[in-house]
Amino acid sequence: MTQRVELAAVLDRLAIDSLITEYAVTVDDGDWPAYQRLFAPEGRADYRSAGGIEGGSAEIATWLAETMRVFPMRQHLIVNRRLEFGTLDQDIGDTARVAADYVNPMRFADRAGDAPSTAPDFVCGGRYDFTLLRTPGGWRLRGVTVREKWRRAEDRPRAAPTGG
């Protein structure tokens, strides 16, 4: 590889890492318009393994906005990111895949009479599979698939949690 190709690969890795971090932050902050902007025009997400839905980014953002209201405290930790680029003629391609593990502690909305707390009531973990596409506006998500592997919930009478 030439230095120019190596530099392009480093810059792409940094941009993709930033996009994955932004994904976690937008979900945790409930910034659903920003969430939608992370996706390519035909981008989709699949949250079915966590009890959710599969659909286009606008549909998913609407579903998350409603679902996440029960969890006002959320904090995704996305780690162990493994990145693979699509290649064309030994150069960096316009597609990429990222497999990354996550841990997601969340707190249910307080009920009347509950003492305030910041401890999570619900924690889940698993793996994200992200597919990405280079667009004129930069790297965007083409697909997000959640593969929940485990969950732990405090024993409280609440609706069944689903998470992003």
N, C-alpha and C positions, 0 to 999 in steps of 0.2 A: 504494500500500500504506500501511496505517496503521502507526504506530510499534509497536503491539502485534503485528501480523503480521510486521513486520520483526524484532522481538525473538524471536518464536517461530521464525522461519527461522534466525536466528543460533544459538539454543539447539539446534535440531535438527541443524544442521551440526556443532556441537561434539560432540553426542552420537554422531552417526554417525562422525565422525572418530575418536572414542575407541573405538568398537566395532571399526572397521577396524584400529586399532593393537592392540587387545586380541586380535584374531584372530591377528595376526602373533606377538605375545608368547606366546600359549597354544601355538601350534605350535612355536615355538622352544624353549619351556620344557618341552614335552611334557606339558602339563597338560590331559589329554584330558577329564576331567569339566568343566573350565571351558570348553573348546572346545565341548562339546555345549550348554552353557548360553547360548552366543552365538546359537544358532539358535532360530527360531520352531518350534513343535511339528512342523510339516510340512516343516521346512527340509531342503534337500538340497545336496550338493556334487558337482562333476564335475571329477575330476583326470585324465581319460582322455588329454588332450593331453600330459600329463607322464608317461604310462606307467602311470597309476593306474586307479582305479575311479570309478564314479558311484553314489551312493546317499544314503540318509537320514543325518542327522548322527551317529547312534549307530553305524551301520555304518562310516561314514567314520572316526570316531574310533578304532574298533577296528583298522581297516586302517592308519591313520597310526601308531598305537602300535607296531604290529609293524614297519612299513616304516621308520620313523624311528630305530629302534634301531641301524641301521647307520650313522646320522649323529648322533653324540652332540653335535656342534657345529653349530648352525644359526643363521642370523641373517637373517630376512626384512627387506628394506628396501622399503617400499611407498610409492611417490611418484607425483606427477602425478595426484592424485585429482581426478576430475571428477564432480561430484554433480548429480543431477537429481531433483527431487521430482515425485511424482504430484500433480496438482492437482484440486481440486473447488471450483467457484464462486469462483475467484480466491483461494483460501486454500491454505495448506500441506496437502498430502494425507497419507495414512497409508502411502504407499509411496515408495520412493526407489531410485535406481540409482546405483552408483558404478563407474566404470571407473578402474582404477589400475594403473600399471606396477609391476613388482617386479624386484628382483635378490635372489638367494638363494644366498649362499655356504654351503657345508656341508663338514664334515670327516668322513671315514670313521673308524670305530672303529679304534683302533690294533691292528695285528697284533703277535704276539710278535716281538720284535727290532726293531720300528720305533722310531726315535728320536722322543720326544715333540715335537709341533709344534702350532702353532695355525693354520697356513696352511690354507686350504681346499683340498680335493682336487677339489671339484666345485662349479661355479657355474652357475646357470641364471637365465633371465630371461624375462619375458613380460608378460602383462596379466591382471589379475583383473577379472571382471565380477561385482559383488555386487548382489543385489537384496535390499532391506530392507523390513521391515514394522514399523509402529508397533504395539506391543502394550501391554497394561496395565502390563507390567514395563519398558517402554522399547523402544527400537529393537532389533530382532533380525534376524539374517540369514535370509532366505527361500531364498536360493540363492547359491552360490559356484561360479563356473566359472573354471578355470585355463586360460589360453591360452598355453602355453609357446611362446616364439619362438626360443630358442637355449639351448644348454648347452655347457659346456666341462668336460671331465674330465681329470684327470691320468691318464697311461697306467699303470694299476695293474690287476692281475688281480682283479677283484671282480665281484660280482653287478651286473647293470644297475641303475643308480639310478633311483628314482622319487621325486618330491618333492611337497610340499604347499605 
